[in-house]
Amino acid sequence: MNTNLSPLALALLAAFATHVHADEDVPLHQLGTVIVTGNRPTSLPTQIPTTIEGITKEEIERGINATDAEDALKYLPSLLVRKRYIGDYNHAVLSTRASGTGNSARSMVYADGILLSNYLGNGATFAPRWGMVSPEEIERVDVLYGPFSAAYGGNSVGAVVDYVTRMPTKFEAHAKLTLTHQPFKLYGTNDNYDGKQGSFELGDRQGAWSWWLALSRTDSEGQPLTFPTRSANTPLSSAGTPVTGAVAGLDRTNNPWYLLGAATQYHTVQDQLKARLAYDFSTTMRATYTFGLWRNDSEGRPATYLRDTAGQPVYTGTVNVNGHAYTLAPTDFNLSNEDLQHFMHGLTLKTNTKGVFDWEVAASLYDYNKDQLRAATTVAMPAALSGGAGRLVNQGDTGWNTFAAKGVWRPDAENVAEFGYQREAYKLSSTESPTTDWINGAASGNPTSRFGGKSEINSLYAQDTWKFAPQWKTVLGARFERWHAHDGVIANATKAASYAERTENYVSPKAALAYQASEDWVLKASLGRAVRMPTVSELYQGGVNAAGQLTNNDPNLKPEKSWTTELSGERKLATGYLRLTAFGERTTDALYSQTNVLVTPMVTNIQNVDLIRTKGLEVSYGANDVLVRGLDLSSSLTWTDSKIIRNDKAPSSVGKRQPRIPEWRATGVASYAVNDKLSMTLAGRYSGRQYSTLDNSDVNGFTYQGSSKYFTADARVRYRFNAQWSMALGIDNLNNYQYWNFHPYPQRTYVAELKFDL
């Protein structure tokens, strides 16, 4: 099968597989109003006439092999989560229409209104805290595309994701056991990686009180993620110990190299505890407290491909590969242990009268109670497994807190006004110290490096939804943001330097318009400005020299400023909908790591890219009972043209594609309910060619550090034995496609689930 054409054909076939006509029984998203079902409302603005997509608990259970919360987003239009293995906690970045997987700060992720996005930095290591939500507690996931609501800050430029979790109306209990198995073959690695996951939930409601308790544990082995390499373009030499086993290949720029082994193969054990307590003061006012505990213990272990003449593994020293000599340092085959314990608190008091006035007050805290990375530095494998000198990176005393107060005023049937105040505060503290025992030892001597800082955003917003004519609705709003960055510091073992405080103010207008052209058609237009402030790590990066001066740093980084537009037409079908959306984004001062060629010596750090322009088209389709009763189809197709228009500091990138944003993306899901007990699902995802570098020099995507196209298929069969017991069998990456996003994605993975519901 031609993988360039098959996903496009899949999406188009699904989009036109049903006859398009009106049906009075089908709910319509009239004038942009989102129809919300279930006993828990979304925190998203349901009145705004722009693109909102979602998925329910029932759809997740039937069609997705969900081992992590982010799996719920797998088949939604234009979204990709860079999940490398089950339990991936530090690289699973959300990508949206005009934001790649290197831009974690260009989206917002919430759970019941509590911020899970990590704005301490922007990039792979600042992924949302997905682990604070287990798949089993999800009631629904809603996604708002674009920065078109004044209720959200500049980080909403890509999308806003809200996980709505369960609160019981009567006693209920749930338990689930999941087993996974991944045969993995790549380069010199040929092994199996298994995982197991167990979860347990209890909840009840008695009078005005309701509560929910969820416990889960994940024990997962991921495939290798990094590979020690050496260039094959070095001069010939007879030095070193002759070895075999090195794998010849081409790097992402098509230069020959050798892959010497596998590294960063994580064994991860994660524990999650979630508790929620709610009290109803009346039928229209509720207080809710949420507590989350997430623990992670992981081990990263390497494996060499190299063997000496006696067949023994070689990890260090000078080796000779096919006449090329290389010196292996102890850190080439790196070992690491991580010990993390994070807490989350959330408190909300809100009314839901649906009358003239409603209000809400909410506060949350995310705390890196313990966050330690340990790695060996001077002792090589296998001796390092028993200890030895190393480094200890401590990010304790890091985290963020939020506060929000908002009101909704409905003076008449044609107007809904929303307004509020929000505050977000972030603190980053990272200290790296030497230790005599990298496995259990305490920090010894002065820290070798230290950096940290704080930032705050205080915001006021207001927006008014006005149905000024029977077929017309408009939303006009604005957001004022005051950003303050302070207490920035960076240090090495002997010197420290501080950063000057910065305070800046910005106003972001928003506007949207919807027209009910007919009973079957809704037309929508949206425009919004977003100002994405530099994160603490972007701002306080670089180094300090012997004189105590900052180096490789730009303390005057500008925030990203984006104007985003969207035009949509949505058609009601007999049992579903069809939507066509045109979108565009113009971003000035985009934040990327690059090399400034205008200065001598050249400097590589976080810099502002002058102008990036994106345009695209998106088709989304969904319908039930297509062709035969019980067959549900959904699909999406996205075309994106995202180009760097101006970049004075790195002219070679001008005219090139923005990193990690492919030209074509597609999803398709076909789910068939054979009867009320048995369902079967087949799904597919496609992403076209993409690049990781600003100048698009990484032309070879199918290699370590490359970013490749892909087409993967997933399958799932679910059977319910009775009202309490059910099981599911699934396969992710059914066609075993080998694809990359710097690291290799998982290969074919088998999933088995057993579930009990009471």
HELIX and SHEET records of a PDB file:
HELIX    1   1 SER A    6  ALA A   15  1                                  10    
HELIX    2   2 GLN A   30  GLY A   32  5                                   3    
HELIX    3   3 LYS A   57  GLY A   63  1                                   7    
HELIX    4   4 ALA A   69  LEU A   73  5                                   5    
HELIX    5   5 SER A  104  ARG A  106  5                                   3    
HELIX    6   6 TRP A  130  MET A  132  5                                   3    
HELIX    7   7 PRO A  135  GLU A  137  5                                   3    
HELIX    8   8 GLY A  154  VAL A  157  5                                   4    
HELIX    9   9 ALA A  383  SER A  386  5                                   4    
HELIX   10  10 VAL A  536  LEU A  539  1                                   4    
HELIX   11  11 PRO A  651  SER A  653  5                                   3    
SHEET    1   A 5 ILE A  52  THR A  56  0                                        
SHEET    2   A 5 ILE A 138  TYR A 145 -1                                        
SHEET    3   A 5 ALA A 159  THR A 165 -1                                        
SHEET    4   A 5 MET A 108  ALA A 111  1                                        
SHEET    5   A 5 ILE A 114  LEU A 115 -1                                        
SHEET    1   B 2 LEU A  80  VAL A  81  0                                        
SHEET    2   B 2 LEU A  94  SER A  95 -1                                        
SHEET    1   C23 ALA A 496  SER A 498  0                                        
SHEET    2   C23 TRP A 472  ASN A 492 -1                                        
SHEET    3   C23 SER A 449  ALA A 469 -1                                        
SHEET    4   C23 ASN A 415  THR A 435 -1                                        
SHEET    5   C23 GLY A 390  ASN A 394 -1                                        
SHEET    6   C23 PHE A 357  ALA A 376 -1                                        
SHEET    7   C23 SER A 336  THR A 351 -1                                        
SHEET    8   C23 MET A 285  THR A 304 -1                                        
SHEET    9   C23 GLY A 261  SER A 282 -1                                        
SHEET   10   C23 TRP A 209  GLU A 221 -1                                        
SHEET   11   C23 THR A 189  GLN A 206 -1                                        
SHEET   12   C23 GLU A 172  LEU A 186 -1                                        
SHEET   13   C23 THR A 749  ASP A 757 -1                                        
SHEET   14   C23 TRP A 725  ASP A 732 -1                                        
SHEET   15   C23 TYR A 710  ARG A 720 -1                                        
SHEET   16   C23 LEU A 678  SER A 687 -1                                        
SHEET   17   C23 TRP A 664  ALA A 673 -1                                        
SHEET   18   C23 LEU A 631  ARG A 646 -1                                        
SHEET   19   C23 VAL A 603  ALA A 623 -1                                        
SHEET   20   C23 GLY A 576  ASN A 596 -1                                        
SHEET   21   C23 GLU A 560  LYS A 572 -1                                        
SHEET   22   C23 TRP A 521  ARG A 532 -1                                        
SHEET   23   C23 ARG A 502  GLN A 516 -1                                        
SHEET    1   D 3 THR A 229  SER A 231  0                                        
SHEET    2   D 3 PRO A 256  LEU A 259 -1                                        
SHEET    3   D 3 VAL A 247  LEU A 250 -1                                        
SHEET    1   E 3 THR A 241  PRO A 242  0                                        
SHEET    2   E 3 GLY A 317  VAL A 321  1                                        
SHEET    3   E 3 HIS A 324  LEU A 328 -1                                        
SHEET    1   F 5 ALA A 496  SER A 498  0                                        
SHEET    2   F 5 TRP A 472  ASN A 492 -1                                        
SHEET    3   F 5 SER A 449  ALA A 469 -1                                        
SHEET    4   F 5 ASN A 415  THR A 435 -1                                        
SHEET    5   F 5 THR A 398  ASP A 412 -1                                        
SHEET    1   G 2 GLY A 543  VAL A 544  0                                        
SHEET    2   G 2 LEU A 550  THR A 551 -1                                        
END                                                                             
